[in-house]
Amino acid sequence: FLSRNNVNGNSAGLALVLSSLIEQEEVKNAKTIGVTGAISKTGEVIEIGQVKEKVLSANKINLPYIILPLGNLEEANEVVESLNLPIEVIGVQTVSDAIQKINELNEEK
């Protein structure tokens, strides 16, 4: 992803933070989850652009979930509903919210 041409913005920020926490074993994750969202210095998850494209990309590689900024949740759900996609969209406001959602997903049987 990061080596693609014409990629700009900071929408990989949340994914990078969560990946780092998982790598450091501060967060446990056994699920396949797509993640997008910029983050502020205080851990707030900031809205991103190209939501439709990101949801479609996650669906194309058969991700069952995508975590994204709460501010993008309505748009993402509209994409999922209009195209009848089998992906669950999860909106978060902070890095802590994202960690909580990952923990909840991993508790599901």
QUIFENTA-V563253 format. One record per residue. RES is the residue in one letter. PSI is psi in degrees with one decimal (none if undefined). D_FIRST is the distance of its C-alpha to the first C-alpha in whole Angstrom. Layout:
res->{RES;RES}
psi->{PSI;PSI}
d_first->{D_FIRST;D_FIRST}
This chain:
res->{F;L;S;R;N;N;V;N;G;N;S;A;G;L;A;L;V;L;S;S;L;I;E;Q;E;E;V;K;N;A;K;T;I;G;V;T;G;A;I;S;K;T;G;E;V;I;E;I;G;Q;V;K;E;K;V;L;S;A;N;K;I;N;L;P;Y;I;I;L;P;L;G;N;L;E;E;A;N;E;V;V;E;S;L;N;L;P;I;E;V;I;G;V;Q;T;V;S;D;A;I;Q;K;I;N;E;L;N;E;E;K}
psi->{-49.3;-15.5;2.0;150.9;157.3;29.7;123.0;171.3;-177.2;33.4;-2.4;-0.4;-48.1;-42.1;-39.9;-42.3;-47.3;-41.0;-41.2;-44.1;-36.8;-43.8;-37.7;1.8;26.8;-19.8;135.4;134.5;128.1;7.0;155.1;116.7;130.4;145.7;134.8;148.2;138.7;156.5;147.7;172.8;-20.3;4.0;7.5;140.4;122.7;142.2;151.9;169.5;176.9;43.0;-46.8;-47.0;-38.2;-39.9;-43.9;-39.0;-43.9;-41.7;-38.6;-33.6;18.7;35.0;132.9;-19.8;151.6;127.9;131.2;172.3;140.7;-34.4;-16.7;0.5;-46.0;-46.7;-43.1;-42.7;-35.5;-40.7;-48.2;-47.0;-43.2;-29.8;2.7;52.2;142.7;51.9;138.9;127.1;131.4;119.6;138.7;152.7;-27.1;166.8;-40.1;-40.0;-43.0;-42.5;-43.6;-44.1;-40.8;-44.0;-43.7;-43.6;-37.2;-17.3;-20.6;145.4;none}
d_first->{0;4;5;6;9;11;9;11;13;12;11;9;13;14;12;12;16;16;14;17;19;19;19;22;23;24;23;23;21;21;19;16;15;12;12;12;14;15;18;21;23;25;23;23;20;20;19;16;16;15;16;16;13;11;14;14;11;12;15;14;13;16;15;19;18;16;17;17;19;23;23;21;22;25;22;20;23;25;22;22;26;26;24;25;22;22;20;21;20;21;22;22;24;23;21;24;24;21;22;25;23;22;25;27;24;25;29;29;30}
